[in-house]
């Protein structure tokens, strides 16, 4: 039995008691519009008051089933009691002292836990960050420092963050780059997930415009996140490892969205049995608190004191939450992610057999997606957007990704009954799709 409050909230959820958005939500949205950056990517008008397990309550008392986990962040569910207790206990002792300049136990203990889990063939080291984009930035610096090379290979559809170096590697949407001027030089993007793409890299780019001896790293998501929850062709990731070994290139695996148990294994790359050189983490590692990490083989993390640092990365409160997250993953959540993921994929497959407007599901564990099609069988972002928006008004929280995909990335505490609720609502919507 999972140690979450889901069962108590389950009988009430979803429960919509007002028009959406309700009056309190409308008022807060108006206040937000007056002060917030227009760059935020808000979709439907959800104004959250609290969360519990897989349940979200808005400021008007409406209850929603959350299949987003705050964009794959709240791995242990919203306000898991053991996470809350760890945060409270740590905050009562020490909130901040900066692990860059001083030492404290939560940061050391979390580092020890992570290096035991990481799939390296030798020892590893950790640099703590605040986010996925900071992990990417640090990994760029580390790869360039260690190899003394400056070129990087990334993939179309990839998302590695929005700061300048990370955005230079991101190949997801033009709007993320448009209007911001020149980005980091020396980066080449190729299509993701196919052997044809790697043929192009080796047989064309490496022999014409991108000397492999100048490439510091290839950065890859084991399963593309923002790009559409794309699972690569068999042998694709193994071949990247081979290319890296052949030319002395580092393999950086971005596990910001796919890691921390989301696919049913602690790291998604474990599904392929590959040993990377560097792994980037963030999102679910502290189940809602800002924390990220760069994990590297010990022989690579040789940058000297002062060459890279952070004020808040490895914050003691975030580390305390992360320690409990890892413990819950090992004792409960990895297995739950595997089992619930199988149920979700099986249910989506049944819907795909019934409705021509959706694709077969793809993904692993609780990192799953379907595409929406128009009447001619072409990817249809408008239909995808309609389903995501309409689901909100039925009490189901979903997110899009890729060109026309819906992603399912719920908290890893989700139950079988909650999976079925989500499938039932989706089936209703697919039967009404315009």
N, C-alpha and C positions, 0 to 999 in steps of 0.2 A: 504494500500500500504506500503510495507516494505521500511524503510528509508535506502536503500543501493544503490550503484551505478551499480547494476547488469544489469538493463535494457539497459544502455548505452553500456556496453561491450558485451551484449548478441548477437547482430547481427554479431559480428566478431568471435565468439568462438564456437567450436575450429577452429584454423587456423594454419596450418603447412606450413611454407614457405621455410624451408631448410631441407636438410637431417638431421636426428637426430642421434647423437648430431650434432649441427651446429658447425662452426669453432670457435666461441667464447666459446661455451660450452666445446669443446674438449680441448682448451687451458687451461681453468680453471680446468678441471678435471685432466690434467697432473700436474698442479701446486699443486693441492690438494694431489695427490698421493705421492708427494715428502715430504709432511710435516705432513699429518694427520695420526692418529692411524688406523691401519688396522682392528680394532674391529668394526668400523662403519658398519652398515648393509645397505649400498646403494644397490638399485636394478637397475632399469633402469636409464639411464644417464640424469636426469633432472637437469639443472642448472638454478636456479630461479633468476630473476632480480626484479620482483615486483608482487604484488597480488592485486586484486580488487574484492571484493565480493567472488564469486565462480570461478573467473578467475585467472589463473597463467600465467605470461609472462616470457619466458626464456630469456637468454642473447642474443639470436639471433632473437628475435621478434616473436617467435612462441607462440601461445595462447592455453591454455589447460583448460578443464573443470575439476575442482578439486573436486573429491569425497572422499578426504582424510582429509581435514581440518588440514593438518600438524599433522596427527595422532590424530584426534578428539580434536584439540586444538583451532583453530580459530572459536569459536562458532558463533560470530557475523559476520563472513566473514573476508576476508583479508582487512586490512586497512580500517575498517569501519570509516566513517568520524567523528562520535561522539566519538569513541574510540581514534582516532588520536588527536582530539581536547582536550580530557581529559588528554591525555599523555603530550601534548605540554604545556597546562596550568599548570599542576602540576610540570613538569620539570622546568618551569620558576620560580617556587617558592621554591621548595625543592625536591631534588633528593634522598637524603639519610640522615638518622640520627640514624638508628637502633632502632626499636621498642622494642628490648630487654631491653634497658637501659633508653629510653626516651619515651615521648608521642607525638603523632601528630594526627590531626583530621582524615585524610583518613583511618588510621588503625582502629580507634575507630568506625567510621561511617560504615565501611565495616563489622566489627564485629557485630554491631547492626543489620545490614541488614541480615546477615547470621543466627543469632540465632532466628530471626523471621520466617525464612523459614524452619528451620530444623525440621523434624518430631519427636521431643521428646515430651513426655507427661508432662515434666516439663522444667525448664529453662536450657539453654545450655551455654557453653563457647567455645572460639576459641583459638587455637594456630596456628599462621601462619607459613608456611614453604615456601620453594622455589620450591618444586616438589612433585610428587606422592611418590617417594621412600622415601623422607624425612618424608612425612606424615605417611608412614608405619612404619618407624623407631621410630618415636615419639609415635605412637599408641602402639607399642610393649612395650616400656618403661612405658607408662601410665598404660596399662593393668596389667603389672607385679607389678608396684608400688601399684596400688589400691587393687589388690586381694591378694598380697603377695604370688602368685603362679608363676611358671615359664614355664609350658608347654603350647603349642599352637597347635591348629588344623587348618590345611589349606587344600586346595584341589588340586588334580592333574589337570593340565591345567591352573592353576591360574597364573596371573602375578601381582606382587605387587612391582616390582622395582628390581634394580641391585646392590645396596649397600649390605653389608654383611647380615644384619638382614633381609632386604626386600628380598634379593635373597634366603635366607634360607626358606622363605615362598613361593616364586615363584616355581611353578611346571610345567612350560611351555615347555622348551626345554633343553635337556642335555647340549648343547653347552654353555648355560648360567652359568653352574656350573662347567663344566669340567676343570680340571687343577688348580682350585683355593683353593684346600685343604679343611680342615674341616670347616663347616659352623656352624651357631648357633645351639646348642643342644636343645633337648626337643621339637622338631617340628615333628608332624605326619601328613602325607598327606593321604587323602582318595579320592575316585572318586567323581566327582562333579555332582550335579543335580538330583540324584535319591534317592528314599526312601530306596532302597537296600543298598546304601552307608551308610545312617544314621542308618539302622538296624545293619550294620557291626560295626559302631562306638559304638553304645549302647550295643549291645548284645555280641560283641567279644572284641573290644579294651578296652572298659571301664571295662570289667570283667577280663582282662588278663594283658595287658602291659601298659595301660594308665589310671591310676586312675583319675576319673573325678574331685576329690577333689584337684588335683594338676594342673588342666587346668585353665589357666588365661583367655583365649579367643579363640573363633572360628572366624576366619577372612574369609569373603566370598564376592565375587562379585555378585550382584543381577543378572547380566547377564555377563557371562565370556567374557572378551575382547579378549586378545591375544589367549586365548584357543579356539576361534572359534565363538564368539558371540552366545554362548550357553544359551538358556533360560531354566531354571530348570523345573522339573516336578511340576505340581500343588501341593501345600502344602509343598514343600521342604523347602522354606525359613521360612514358618510359623513353621515348625517342628524344625528348628535350634533354633528359638526363644524359643520354649518350652523346648528344651534340655538345653539351657543356663539358663533358669529360674529354671529348676529342680535342677541343680547342682551348681548354683552360678557362672556360667561362663559368661563373657562378650561377647556380639555379636558385632564384628567390621565389618562394611559394607564398602567395598572398592568401592567408587563411582568415582574414578579417571577418568575412561573412560565413565562410564554410567551416571554420574551426569551432572549438569549444563544444564539441559533441553534436553539432547541428545535423551532421550526416549519419549519426549513429556510431561514429568513431571520434576520438578526441580531435584528431586532425583528419581532414578529408583525404589528404595525400596518402594516408595509411591504406585506403582502399586499393591503391595501386602498388603498395610495397616499395615506394621510392624514397630514397634518402636525399633530401634537399641540402643546400648549404646554409640557407637563411630562411626563416619562417617569420612572417609578420602576423601579429595578432591584435585584436581589439574587440569591439562590440560586446560579445557575451561574456568576456572573461571576468568581469566584476558584476554581472547581472544587473546593470543599470547605472553603475558609477563609472566615471570617465577613467579608463585605464587601457593601455595598449602595451605591446611588448615586441621587441626584436629578439628572436632567438637565433643564435648563430653557432656553428661549430667553433669550439674554443680556439682552434688554430687560426680562425679568421678574425675573431674579435680582438685585434691587436692595436687598435687606435689608441694613442697615448692620452694620458690625463689632460683634460681640458679641450680635447678635440671635438667632443660632442657631449652635451649636457642638457639638463631639463630642470625647471623649478618644481613642477608638480608631478611629473611622471613617477610612479611608484609611491604615490601618496599613501600614508599608513592606513587611512580609512578604506580607500579603494582596495588596497592589498588585503585587508581583513575580509572584505566582502568576496574577493577573488578566491581566497583560501577555502572558504565555505563552498563557493561555487564548484571548485575542483573536487572537493570531497563529495558533494551531492552528485556530481557527474559520475564518479567512480562507483558509488553505492546504489544509485537509482536511475539517474537520468539518461545515461547512454543506452541502457536496455530499453527504457521507455521510448526514447527517440527512434530506436530501431523498430519496435513493435508498432507504435502508432504510425510511423512512416509507412510501414507495409500496409496498414489499414487505409491510410489516406490514399496511397497510390492505387490500391485495389478499388476503392470507391470511385476515384476519378476515372479509372479505366472503364468502369461500368457506365459512367456518364458519357465518356467518349464514344462508347458503342451505341448509346442511345441518341446522342445529339451530334449532328454533323458539324456544328459550329465550333467545336473544340477539338484540340489535338489529343493524342495519347499523352499521359503524364510523363514527365521526366524528372530525374533527380535521385537523391539518396537520402534516407532518413527523413527528417523534417525540413528538408530543403528541396521543395517540389514545385513544379510549375506546369501550367497548360497554356497553349496559345488559343486565341480566338480567331475564327475565320469568317469571311463574308460568304455570301451565297455562291460565289464562284470558287471558293476554296482558297482565297488569298488572305494573308495576315491582315487583320482588321483592328487597328488601334482604337477606332471609335467604338466598336462593339466591346472591346476590353474595358474601355473607360466607362461605358454604360453599366457593365456588370459590377465593376468596383464601386461606382457611385450608388447604384441601386442596392447593393448589398448593405451599405451603410444604413440605409433607411429601413432595412429588415433586421438590423442589429448585428451584422457581421462585418468585421473590419478586415479588409484585404488591401494589398498593394500590387501595383503593376511593376513590370520590369521588361527589358528588351523592347522589341517593336510592338508586340501585341500580346504579351504574356501576363498572366496573373501568377504571382508567387505566393506560396503557402510556407510561412516560416514562423509558426506559433511558438510560444514558450514550450520548452521541452517537458513540462509537467502536464501537457494536455492529456485528456482522458479519451477513451474509446467513445464515450457518449458525446463528448464535445466534438470529436471528429465527425460523428454522424450528424450532429446538428448542423455543422458547416456544410456538409455534403447535401443535406436536405434543402437548406436555403439556396445553395448554388443550383440545385436541380430545378427549384421553382423559378429561379431567375432565367435559366437557360430556356425554360419552356415559354417564357414571356419576352425573350429578346427581340427587339425590333429588326 
